[in-house]
């Protein structure tokens, strides 16, 4: 079975930057998937948010955190440093003993089997 990788990255920003942040997360998710892992990308919740129309930040974060908790690792997308949400995700992963990676090569070398 493929290992599950949670893709963490900065999202909150004005509209144009928000879209760029989603693009960056999806780009890295594609790369992680291509090296043989299964991925969960919290940014995909934007689609549900558009459909629902009234979701709050807590709804998005509350949906993604159970996925983080069952992941084999977290990959942190570059540019995350200003994101309080990613800082919380890194802290949660460490508390749960889930390894956190900031580099694709390190992720592949350590987890790909």
C-alpha positions as CSV (number, residue, x, y, z in Angstrom):
1,X,0.0,0.0,0.0
2,X,1.2,3.5,-0.8
3,X,2.3,5.7,2.0
4,X,0.1,8.7,2.7
5,X,1.7,12.2,2.5
6,X,-0.1,15.3,3.8
7,X,0.8,18.3,1.7
8,X,1.1,21.4,4.0
9,X,1.4,24.9,2.6
10,X,0.5,28.5,3.0
11,X,-3.1,29.2,1.8
12,X,-4.5,32.4,3.4
13,X,-3.8,35.4,1.3
14,X,-5.5,38.0,-0.9
15,X,-7.2,36.4,-3.9
16,X,-4.4,36.3,-6.4
17,X,-1.9,35.1,-3.9
18,X,-4.4,32.5,-2.6
19,X,-4.6,31.0,-6.1
20,X,-0.8,31.0,-6.4
21,X,-0.6,29.2,-3.1
22,X,-3.0,26.6,-4.2
23,X,-1.1,26.2,-7.5
24,X,2.2,25.7,-5.5
25,X,0.6,23.1,-3.2
26,X,-0.9,21.2,-6.2
27,X,2.4,21.3,-8.1
28,X,4.3,19.7,-5.2
29,X,1.5,17.2,-4.6
30,X,1.8,16.1,-8.2
31,X,5.6,15.7,-7.7
32,X,5.1,13.7,-4.5
33,X,2.4,11.5,-6.2
34,X,4.7,10.9,-9.2
35,X,7.4,9.5,-7.0
36,X,5.0,6.9,-5.7
37,X,3.1,8.3,-2.7
38,X,-0.6,8.9,-2.1
39,X,-1.3,12.6,-1.3
40,X,-3.9,14.7,0.6
41,X,-3.9,18.4,-0.3
42,X,-6.0,20.6,2.0
43,X,-6.1,23.2,-0.8
44,X,-8.7,21.0,-2.6
45,X,-11.2,22.1,0.1
46,X,-11.5,25.4,-1.8
47,X,-13.8,23.5,-4.2
48,X,-16.1,22.5,-1.4
49,X,-16.0,26.0,-0.1
50,X,-17.1,27.4,-3.4
51,X,-19.9,24.9,-3.5
52,X,-21.0,25.4,0.1
53,X,-20.5,29.1,0.1
54,X,-20.5,29.6,3.8
55,X,-17.6,27.7,5.3
56,X,-15.4,29.2,8.0
57,X,-11.6,28.7,8.5
58,X,-12.4,26.3,11.3
59,X,-14.4,24.2,8.8
60,X,-11.5,23.8,6.5
61,X,-8.9,23.2,9.2
62,X,-11.3,20.8,11.0
63,X,-11.6,18.8,7.8
64,X,-7.9,18.5,7.1
65,X,-6.6,17.6,10.5
66,X,-8.0,14.1,10.6
67,X,-6.1,13.4,7.4
68,X,-2.9,14.8,8.9
69,X,-3.4,12.5,11.9
70,X,-3.4,9.3,9.7
71,X,-0.6,10.4,7.3
72,X,2.7,8.6,7.2
73,X,4.5,12.0,6.7
74,X,4.0,15.7,6.1
75,X,5.6,17.4,3.2
76,X,5.9,21.2,3.7
77,X,5.7,23.3,0.5
78,X,8.3,26.1,0.2
79,X,6.9,29.5,1.2
80,X,5.1,28.3,4.3
81,X,7.1,30.3,6.8
82,X,4.4,33.0,7.3
83,X,1.6,30.6,7.8
84,X,0.2,30.1,11.3
85,X,-1.8,27.2,10.0
86,X,1.2,25.3,8.7
87,X,3.1,26.0,12.0
88,X,0.2,24.3,13.8
89,X,0.3,21.4,11.4
90,X,4.0,20.9,11.9
91,X,3.5,21.0,15.6
92,X,0.7,18.5,15.5
93,X,2.7,16.2,13.2
94,X,5.6,16.3,15.7
95,X,3.3,15.6,18.6
96,X,1.9,12.6,16.8
97,X,5.4,11.3,15.8
98,X,4.7,11.9,12.1
99,X,7.9,12.9,10.2
100,X,8.0,16.3,8.6
101,X,9.9,16.9,5.3
102,X,10.8,20.1,3.6
103,X,12.7,18.5,0.7
104,X,11.4,16.1,-1.9
105,X,14.7,14.2,-2.1
106,X,14.8,13.6,1.7
107,X,11.1,12.5,1.6
108,X,11.8,10.0,-1.2
109,X,15.1,8.7,0.3
110,X,13.6,8.2,3.7
111,X,10.1,6.8,3.0
112,X,10.1,5.3,-0.5
113,X,10.4,1.6,-0.3
